[in-house]
Amino acid sequence: MSFNAAERGGRRREGGDDRAVVQAVILPDRMRRQQERWRINDSIHTLEDSMHWLIKCRSKPNTDALREATIDAHRNFLDGYPEVTWYSGPLFTDDNRNAIGSLRLIEFPHRAAALAYINADPYTKTGIFAAITVERWKPALDVRQRDYARKAGTMQFVIHCRDKLDGGALRAPLRDAHLEYLEDHRDIIVARGPLLDDDGVKTIGSVLILDVANKAAAEAFWADEPFNKAGVYDWTMERWRFGHV
């Protein structure tokens, strides 16, 4: 699900589900952040099985100065969610010079809580993001950013995939080859897992974070991945790096 940042303050509910964007209450920042943490954390701890979400934000052009001015408030905000954050970091241009957005893999009990979280981020509130995508994600590896053994001299890339219309039919006969390929390359995979519809029933895509020597290595890995070779996905590959968690 994608939406323009200008529309994040509210959206009509569809079919009675919880896809409405939750507008942050205007309170003093310190009080609002604490209340939001209490509300979301209480929701998480009342559920045996939480849901996981990909949150991908695309920055507006020429927002580097605004980002720098807001970075301390942004990091303070992130410090409020250590127990639910799997991965969090900025997206960059391939030369690693300019931030173009962010990607987070995070745990919340429902879409509304994930939207409340990203709407309350100071980066969102100051208008840095042009668009925000929220999709349900299922982690395939039980490793979080704090536990991942980082390597020296490597680069990270995120591959964000959405199934084509015939992706489901193409996927089924290649599943074993796909899983075997990922296992054979586990030394370069930081995180991976399918993207799901909000009901958690249908696979609609995938996300992988790679830790490799350079982009050529990421592209070589991806060129031979069975689902990609068969044309299951429309996809993007972007530079990412470990951020503040």
C-alpha positions as CSV (number, residue, x, y, z in Angstrom):
1,M,0.0,0.0,0.0
2,S,1.4,3.4,-1.0
3,F,0.2,6.8,-0.2
4,N,1.3,10.4,-0.7
5,A,2.7,11.9,2.4
6,A,0.3,14.8,2.0
7,E,-2.5,12.3,2.5
8,R,-1.1,10.6,5.6
9,G,-3.3,12.6,8.0
10,G,-6.4,10.5,7.1
11,R,-8.0,8.1,4.7
12,R,-11.5,6.8,4.3
13,R,-11.9,3.3,5.8
14,E,-12.5,0.7,3.1
15,G,-14.7,-2.3,3.8
16,G,-14.7,-1.8,7.5
17,D,-11.0,-2.9,7.9
18,D,-8.2,-1.1,9.7
19,R,-6.5,0.5,6.8
20,A,-7.2,4.0,7.8
21,V,-4.2,6.2,8.3
22,V,-4.1,7.2,11.9
23,Q,-3.5,10.9,12.4
24,A,-1.1,11.8,15.2
25,V,-2.7,13.8,18.0
26,I,-1.0,17.2,18.3
27,L,0.6,17.2,21.7
28,P,4.0,18.4,23.0
29,D,6.5,16.1,21.3
30,R,7.8,14.5,24.5
31,M,4.3,13.7,25.8
32,R,3.0,12.6,22.4
33,R,5.9,10.2,21.8
34,Q,5.5,8.6,25.3
35,Q,1.7,8.2,24.9
36,E,2.3,6.6,21.4
37,R,4.8,4.2,22.8
38,W,2.5,3.2,25.6
39,R,-0.4,2.7,23.2
40,I,1.5,0.6,20.7
41,N,3.5,-1.4,23.2
42,D,0.4,-2.2,25.2
43,S,-1.2,-3.5,22.0
44,I,1.8,-5.7,21.2
45,H,2.0,-7.3,24.6
46,T,-1.7,-8.3,24.5
47,L,-1.2,-10.4,21.4
48,E,0.6,-13.8,21.2
49,D,1.6,-13.4,17.6
50,S,2.3,-9.9,16.2
51,M,2.5,-9.0,12.6
52,H,5.6,-7.7,10.8
53,W,5.7,-4.8,8.3
54,L,7.9,-3.3,5.7
55,I,7.8,0.5,5.8
56,K,9.6,2.1,2.9
57,C,9.8,5.9,2.7
58,R,10.8,7.9,-0.4
59,S,12.2,11.4,0.3
60,K,11.3,14.5,-1.5
61,P,14.2,16.1,-3.5
62,N,16.4,18.6,-1.9
63,T,15.6,17.7,1.7
64,D,19.1,17.0,2.9
65,A,19.3,20.2,5.1
66,L,15.9,19.4,6.6
67,R,17.0,15.9,7.3
68,E,20.1,17.1,9.1
69,A,18.1,19.5,11.2
70,T,15.7,16.8,12.2
71,I,18.1,13.8,12.7
72,D,18.4,14.1,16.5
73,A,14.7,14.1,17.0
74,H,14.3,11.2,14.5
75,R,16.9,9.2,16.4
76,N,15.2,10.0,19.8
77,F,12.0,8.7,18.3
78,L,13.6,5.5,17.1
79,D,15.0,4.9,20.6
80,G,11.4,4.5,21.8
81,Y,10.9,1.3,19.7
82,P,13.9,-1.1,20.3
83,E,11.7,-4.1,21.0
84,V,9.7,-4.0,17.8
85,T,12.4,-2.9,15.3
86,W,13.9,-5.7,13.3
87,Y,15.9,-3.6,10.8
88,S,16.1,0.2,10.2
89,G,18.2,2.3,7.9
90,P,18.4,4.9,5.2
91,L,18.2,4.3,1.5
92,F,21.0,6.0,-0.5
93,T,22.1,6.7,-4.0
94,D,24.5,4.1,-5.3
95,D,27.5,6.4,-4.6
96,N,26.4,6.6,-1.0
97,R,26.3,10.4,-1.1
98,N,22.7,11.3,-0.9
99,A,19.9,9.8,1.3
100,I,16.8,9.1,-0.7
101,G,14.5,7.5,1.9
102,S,14.5,4.8,4.5
103,L,13.5,1.2,4.9
104,R,12.4,-0.4,8.1
105,L,11.3,-3.9,9.0
106,I,9.2,-3.7,12.1
107,E,6.7,-5.5,14.3
108,F,3.3,-4.1,15.1
109,P,-0.1,-5.9,15.9
110,H,-1.9,-4.3,12.9
111,R,-1.6,-1.9,10.0
112,A,-3.1,1.0,11.9
113,A,-0.3,0.7,14.5
114,A,2.4,0.7,11.8
115,L,0.9,3.7,10.2
116,A,0.6,5.5,13.6
117,Y,4.3,4.8,14.2
118,I,5.5,6.2,10.8
119,N,3.2,9.2,11.0
120,A,4.6,10.1,14.3
121,D,8.3,10.0,13.1
122,P,9.7,13.6,13.0
123,Y,10.9,12.9,9.5
124,T,7.3,12.4,8.4
125,K,6.0,15.3,10.5
126,T,8.4,17.8,9.0
127,G,7.5,16.7,5.4
128,I,10.7,15.0,4.3
129,F,8.9,12.0,2.7
130,A,7.1,12.3,-0.6
131,A,5.6,8.7,-0.3
132,I,5.4,5.9,2.2
133,T,4.7,2.3,1.5
134,V,3.5,-0.1,4.2
135,E,3.3,-3.8,3.4
136,R,2.9,-6.9,5.5
137,W,6.1,-8.9,5.8
138,K,7.0,-12.3,7.3
139,P,10.6,-12.8,8.5
140,A,12.2,-16.0,7.2
141,L,15.3,-15.6,9.4
142,D,15.2,-15.1,13.2
143,V,18.0,-12.5,13.2
144,R,17.6,-8.8,14.0
145,Q,19.9,-5.9,13.2
146,R,21.3,-5.8,16.7
147,D,22.3,-9.5,16.4
148,Y,23.7,-9.5,12.9
149,A,27.4,-9.9,12.7
150,R,28.5,-7.1,10.5
151,K,31.4,-7.5,8.1
152,A,34.1,-5.0,7.3
153,G,34.2,-3.4,3.9
154,T,30.8,-4.5,2.6
155,M,27.8,-2.7,1.2
156,Q,24.1,-3.4,1.8
157,F,21.4,-3.5,-0.8
158,V,17.7,-4.1,-0.4
159,I,15.7,-5.9,-3.1
160,H,12.0,-5.1,-3.0
161,C,9.9,-7.3,-5.1
162,R,6.2,-7.4,-6.1
163,D,4.7,-10.4,-7.9
164,K,3.6,-9.9,-11.4
165,L,0.0,-10.9,-12.3
166,D,1.1,-14.5,-13.1
167,G,3.7,-14.6,-10.3
168,G,1.8,-17.1,-8.2
169,A,1.6,-19.6,-11.0
170,L,5.3,-19.2,-11.8
171,R,6.3,-19.4,-8.1
172,A,4.9,-22.8,-7.2
173,P,7.1,-25.2,-9.3
174,L,10.2,-23.2,-8.4
175,R,9.8,-23.0,-4.6
176,D,12.3,-25.7,-3.8
177,A,14.9,-24.3,-6.1
178,H,14.3,-20.8,-4.7
179,L,14.8,-21.9,-1.1
180,E,17.9,-24.0,-2.0
181,Y,19.4,-21.0,-3.7
182,L,18.8,-18.7,-0.8
183,E,20.3,-21.3,1.6
184,D,23.4,-21.6,-0.6
185,H,23.9,-17.8,-0.4
186,R,23.0,-17.4,3.3
187,D,26.4,-15.8,4.0
188,I,25.4,-12.7,2.1
189,I,21.7,-12.5,3.2
190,V,21.0,-10.2,6.1
191,A,17.2,-10.5,6.1
192,R,14.6,-12.0,3.9
193,G,11.0,-13.0,3.8
194,P,7.8,-12.8,1.8
195,L,5.4,-9.9,1.5
196,L,1.8,-10.8,2.2
197,D,-1.6,-9.4,1.8
198,D,-3.0,-7.9,5.0
199,D,-4.8,-11.1,5.9
200,G,-1.5,-13.0,5.8
201,V,-2.8,-15.5,3.3
202,K,-1.5,-14.6,-0.1
203,T,2.1,-14.0,-1.0
204,I,2.4,-10.8,-3.1
205,G,6.2,-10.3,-3.2
206,S,9.4,-10.5,-1.3
207,V,12.1,-8.4,0.3
208,L,15.8,-9.2,0.8
209,I,18.7,-7.3,2.4
210,L,22.1,-8.3,1.0
211,D,25.5,-7.7,2.5
212,V,28.0,-7.9,-0.3
213,A,31.3,-6.5,-1.6
214,N,29.7,-4.2,-4.2
215,K,26.6,-3.8,-6.4
216,A,28.0,-6.1,-9.0
217,A,28.0,-8.9,-6.5
218,A,24.4,-8.1,-5.6
219,E,23.4,-8.1,-9.2
220,A,25.1,-11.4,-9.9
221,F,23.3,-13.0,-7.0
222,W,20.0,-11.7,-8.2
223,A,20.5,-12.6,-11.9
224,D,20.6,-16.3,-11.0
225,E,17.9,-16.3,-8.3
226,P,15.2,-18.8,-9.6
227,F,12.1,-16.7,-9.0
228,N,13.8,-13.7,-10.6
229,K,15.0,-15.7,-13.6
230,A,11.5,-17.0,-14.2
231,G,10.0,-13.5,-14.2
232,V,8.0,-13.8,-11.0
233,Y,8.7,-10.2,-9.9
234,D,8.8,-6.6,-10.7
235,W,11.6,-5.4,-8.5
236,T,14.0,-2.7,-7.4
237,M,17.5,-2.9,-6.0
238,E,18.7,0.1,-3.9
239,R,21.6,0.9,-1.6
240,W,20.7,0.6,2.1
241,R,22.8,0.7,5.2
242,F,22.4,-0.2,8.8
243,G,20.9,2.7,10.6
244,H,20.0,3.7,14.2
245,V,18.1,1.1,16.1
